[in-house]
Amino acid sequence: MTHPMNPHPETSAEKPMPLIAISGKPYSGKDSLAEILLRHLPGWRQRAIAQAIKQQYAQEQQLNVADVEAHKATHRPGLIALANRYRTQDPGYWLLQALELPVDESVQGLIFSDLRLRREKEILQQRRCFCIRVEASQAVRAQRGQLVAEEQQTECDLDHETDWNACIENNNALEALQETVCQELLPLIRSFF
């Protein structure tokens, strides 16, 4: 797939930038799935909706983003509060910030691995985004990391959504996820775009 430079994927008159968005509970494997997809989709890049939130939070807390990332579970309530402060005025605020960032001409598609809200999903679906839900049991997720703030809207708003382009179960080892991606998910993505 080759696409011309598209500085603003959502407003270009040219063919829109292909987009993939991944949703799931904390530690369900969203980033792992994105990493696997990136290995199989040359020219694609990952762009986090939460990166702008983390940058602003780190600045306000006089931290660096690496510290926030290293202790994400500790900072999650503060990150959620900051994000919600802006989402109260516009539920799609952070996603729209991420979509506005320019992309290099070599980028052929973007993967958002942190889709959290119905409004974000609606915005992306209007842009013909391939939306994936990753599911993992609470027991498996708790083995992968500390579960906090799961009752927050940002962690449960998409739990009952059913109109995904694909749903992936990720209760096993990374190899099983890689196999699912190669055998089932990649053919769906390639036929979608």
C-alpha positions as CSV (number, residue, x, y, z in Angstrom):
1,M,0.0,0.0,0.0
2,T,1.4,3.4,-0.9
3,H,-0.3,6.6,0.1
4,P,0.9,10.2,-0.5
5,M,1.9,12.4,2.3
6,N,-1.1,13.2,4.4
7,P,-0.4,15.9,7.0
8,H,-3.9,15.7,8.5
9,P,-5.5,12.3,7.9
10,E,-9.0,13.4,8.9
11,T,-9.2,16.4,6.6
12,S,-7.3,15.4,3.5
13,A,-9.1,15.4,0.1
14,E,-6.8,12.5,-0.8
15,K,-7.5,8.9,0.2
16,P,-7.6,9.0,4.0
17,M,-4.8,7.5,6.1
18,P,-5.7,3.9,7.0
19,L,-6.3,3.7,10.8
20,I,-6.5,0.8,13.2
21,A,-7.7,1.3,16.8
22,I,-7.3,-1.2,19.6
23,S,-9.5,-1.3,22.7
24,G,-9.4,-3.5,25.8
25,K,-9.1,-3.5,29.6
26,P,-5.8,-2.7,31.2
27,Y,-3.2,-5.4,30.6
28,S,-5.4,-7.2,28.1
29,G,-2.6,-7.0,25.5
30,K,-3.4,-3.9,23.5
31,D,0.3,-2.8,23.1
32,S,1.4,-6.4,22.5
33,L,-1.1,-6.6,19.7
34,A,0.0,-3.3,18.2
35,E,3.6,-4.4,18.3
36,I,2.8,-7.6,16.4
37,L,0.7,-5.7,13.8
38,L,3.6,-3.2,13.3
39,R,6.0,-6.1,12.5
40,H,3.5,-7.3,9.8
41,L,2.4,-3.9,8.4
42,P,5.4,-2.2,6.9
43,G,5.2,1.6,6.9
44,W,2.6,1.7,9.7
45,R,3.3,3.6,13.0
46,Q,1.8,3.5,16.4
47,R,0.3,6.7,17.8
48,A,-1.0,6.8,21.4
49,I,-4.1,8.9,22.2
50,A,-2.7,9.0,25.8
51,Q,0.7,10.4,24.9
52,A,-0.6,14.0,24.9
53,I,-2.2,13.3,28.3
54,K,1.0,11.8,29.7
55,Q,3.0,14.7,28.5
56,Q,0.7,17.3,30.0
57,Y,0.4,15.3,33.3
58,A,4.2,14.9,33.6
59,Q,4.6,18.7,33.1
60,E,2.0,19.5,35.7
61,Q,3.5,17.0,38.2
62,Q,7.1,18.1,37.4
63,L,8.0,14.6,36.2
64,N,9.2,13.3,32.9
65,V,7.1,11.0,30.8
66,A,9.4,8.0,31.4
67,D,8.7,8.3,35.2
68,V,4.9,8.3,34.4
69,E,5.3,5.3,32.2
70,A,7.4,3.4,34.7
71,H,4.8,3.9,37.4
72,K,1.7,3.9,35.3
73,A,-0.5,2.2,37.9
74,T,0.4,4.7,40.5
75,H,-0.3,7.7,38.2
76,R,-3.4,6.2,36.5
77,P,-5.9,8.1,38.8
78,G,-4.2,11.4,38.1
79,L,-4.0,10.7,34.4
80,I,-7.6,9.9,34.3
81,A,-8.6,13.0,36.2
82,L,-6.6,15.2,33.8
83,A,-8.0,13.5,30.7
84,N,-11.5,13.7,32.0
85,R,-11.1,17.5,32.7
86,Y,-10.7,18.0,29.0
87,R,-13.2,15.3,27.9
88,T,-15.9,17.0,29.9
89,Q,-15.8,19.8,27.4
90,D,-15.2,17.5,24.4
91,P,-15.2,13.7,24.7
92,G,-13.0,13.4,21.6
93,Y,-10.5,16.1,22.6
94,W,-7.4,13.8,23.1
95,L,-8.1,11.7,20.0
96,L,-8.5,14.8,17.9
97,Q,-5.2,16.1,19.3
98,A,-3.6,12.9,18.2
99,L,-5.2,12.9,14.7
100,E,-4.0,16.5,14.1
101,L,-0.3,15.6,14.5
102,P,1.4,15.5,11.1
103,V,2.6,12.2,9.7
104,D,5.7,11.6,7.7
105,E,5.2,10.8,4.0
106,S,6.7,7.3,4.6
107,V,3.8,6.4,7.0
108,Q,1.2,4.2,5.4
109,G,-1.1,3.8,8.3
110,L,-1.6,4.6,12.0
111,I,-2.4,2.2,14.9
112,F,-4.0,3.6,18.1
113,S,-3.6,1.1,20.9
114,D,-5.5,3.0,23.5
115,L,-9.1,3.5,22.3
116,R,-11.1,4.1,25.5
117,L,-14.4,5.9,24.8
118,R,-17.5,5.6,22.6
119,R,-17.0,9.1,21.3
120,E,-13.4,8.3,20.2
121,K,-14.7,5.1,18.6
122,E,-17.4,7.1,16.7
123,I,-14.9,9.6,15.5
124,L,-12.6,6.9,14.2
125,Q,-15.4,4.9,12.6
126,Q,-16.4,8.0,10.7
127,R,-12.8,7.9,9.3
128,R,-13.3,4.2,8.3
129,C,-11.0,2.9,11.0
130,F,-10.6,-0.9,11.6
131,C,-11.6,-1.3,15.3
132,I,-10.3,-4.2,17.3
133,R,-11.3,-5.3,20.8
134,V,-8.8,-7.4,22.9
135,E,-10.3,-9.4,25.7
136,A,-8.5,-11.2,28.6
137,S,-9.9,-12.5,31.8
138,Q,-9.5,-10.4,35.0
139,A,-7.3,-13.2,36.5
140,V,-4.9,-13.2,33.5
141,R,-4.8,-9.3,33.5
142,A,-4.0,-9.3,37.2
143,Q,-1.1,-11.6,36.6
144,R,0.2,-9.1,34.0
145,G,0.0,-6.0,36.1
146,Q,-1.8,-4.1,38.9
147,L,-5.4,-3.4,38.1
148,V,-6.6,0.0,39.4
149,A,-9.5,2.3,38.5
150,E,-11.3,-0.3,36.5
151,E,-14.7,1.3,37.3
152,Q,-13.7,4.6,35.6
153,Q,-15.5,5.5,32.4
154,T,-12.2,5.3,30.5
155,E,-11.8,1.7,31.5
156,C,-15.3,0.5,30.9
157,D,-17.1,2.7,28.4
158,L,-16.5,0.3,25.5
159,D,-17.1,-3.0,27.5
160,H,-20.6,-3.5,26.0
161,E,-19.9,-2.4,22.5
162,T,-20.4,-5.1,19.9
163,D,-19.7,-3.5,16.5
164,W,-16.0,-4.3,16.3
165,N,-14.3,-5.3,13.1
166,A,-12.5,-8.0,15.1
167,C,-12.4,-9.3,18.6
168,I,-9.3,-11.1,19.9
169,E,-9.1,-13.3,23.0
170,N,-5.7,-13.0,24.7
171,N,-5.6,-15.3,27.7
172,N,-2.6,-17.2,26.6
173,A,1.1,-16.8,25.8
174,L,2.4,-14.2,23.3
175,E,2.9,-16.9,20.7
176,A,-0.8,-17.7,20.7
177,L,-1.6,-14.0,20.1
178,Q,1.0,-13.9,17.3
179,E,-0.6,-16.9,15.7
180,T,-4.1,-15.4,15.9
181,V,-2.8,-12.2,14.3
182,C,-1.2,-14.0,11.4
183,Q,-3.9,-16.5,10.7
184,E,-7.1,-14.5,11.4
185,L,-6.5,-10.8,12.0
186,L,-4.1,-9.8,9.2
187,P,-6.4,-11.2,6.4
188,L,-9.3,-9.2,7.8
189,I,-7.3,-6.0,8.0
190,R,-5.9,-6.4,4.5
191,S,-9.3,-7.0,3.0
192,F,-10.7,-4.0,4.9
193,F,-8.2,-1.6,3.4
